[in-house]
């Protein structure tokens, strides 16, 4: 027979797991927000630099060459940043689910009253 103390202990473990998961989620969102703030600053700096390069073009041919190089660099940076954000999100998801995984990995046992 399942006792009140067993049910209470299970409930307490569940609450502790949820608190740990929520703490990890908050920390993860803070990390993600910080990452995007840094990305915004870097993007602004890159835009200013790109504008200076375009303004320095001596003729239309130079302008197109500079613009093509900037487009290629932007696409490469976009792909790399997407990869970085994906890895960060996966890490956050793993950290958030880690405290909950044991609760779901272990099957619940129900004792029937005799």
C-alpha positions in Angstrom: 0.0 0.0 0.0 1.3 3.5 -0.9 1.6 5.6 2.2 1.0 9.3 2.6 4.7 9.8 3.1 5.5 8.1 -0.2 3.1 10.3 -2.0 4.4 13.4 -0.2 8.0 12.5 -1.0 7.1 12.0 -4.7 5.3 15.4 -4.7 8.3 17.1 -3.1 10.7 15.6 -5.6 8.4 16.7 -8.5 8.3 20.3 -7.1 12.1 20.3 -6.8 12.5 19.1 -10.3 10.1 21.8 -11.7 12.0 24.5 -9.7 15.3 23.3 -11.1 13.9 23.2 -14.6 12.4 26.7 -14.3 15.7 28.0 -13.0 17.5 26.5 -15.9 15.0 28.0 -18.3 15.4 31.5 -16.8 19.2 31.2 -17.0 18.9 29.9 -20.6 16.7 32.8 -21.7 19.1 35.3 -20.1 22.0 33.7 -22.1 20.0 33.8 -25.3 19.0 37.4 -24.7 22.7 38.3 -24.0 23.7 36.5 -27.2 21.2 38.5 -29.3 22.2 41.8 -27.8 25.8 41.1 -28.7 24.7 40.0 -32.2 22.8 43.3 -32.6 25.9 45.3 -31.7 28.1 43.3 -34.0 25.5 43.7 -36.8 25.5 47.4 -36.4 29.3 47.6 -36.5 29.3 45.5 -39.6 26.7 47.7 -41.3 28.7 50.8 -40.6 31.8 49.2 -42.0 29.9 48.0 -45.1 28.6 51.5 -45.6 32.2 52.9 -45.5 33.4 50.3 -48.0 30.6 51.1 -50.4 31.2 54.8 -50.1 34.8 54.2 -50.9 34.1 52.7 -54.3 35.8 54.5 -57.1 33.5 53.3 -59.9 30.5 51.2 -60.6 32.6 48.1 -61.1 34.2 48.5 -57.7 30.8 49.1 -56.2 29.4 45.8 -57.6 32.5 43.9 -56.5 32.3 45.3 -52.9 28.6 44.7 -52.8 29.0 41.1 -54.0 31.7 40.4 -51.4 29.6 42.0 -48.6 26.6 39.8 -49.7 28.8 36.7 -49.6 30.2 37.6 -46.2 26.7 38.4 -44.8 25.4 35.0 -46.0 28.3 33.2 -44.4 27.8 35.1 -41.1 24.1 34.4 -41.2 24.6 30.6 -41.6 27.3 30.6 -38.9 25.0 32.6 -36.5 22.1 30.3 -37.2 24.3 27.3 -36.3 25.4 29.1 -33.1 21.9 29.9 -32.0 20.8 26.3 -32.8 23.5 24.9 -30.6 22.7 27.4 -27.9 19.0 26.5 -28.0 19.8 22.8 -27.9 22.1 23.3 -24.8 19.3 25.3 -23.1 16.7 22.7 -23.9 19.0 19.9 -22.5 19.6 21.9 -19.3 15.9 22.6 -18.8 14.8 19.0 -19.4 17.6 17.4 -17.3 15.9 17.8 -13.9 12.6 16.4 -15.4 14.0 13.4 -17.3 14.4 11.1 -14.3 10.8 11.6 -13.3 9.6 10.5 -16.7 12.2 7.8 -17.3 11.2 5.9 -14.3 7.8 4.2 -14.7 5.3 5.0 -12.0 4.3 2.1 -9.8 0.8 1.9 -8.4 0.2 -0.5 -5.5 -3.2 -1.9 -5.2 -4.9 -2.2 -1.8 -5.3 -5.7 -0.7 
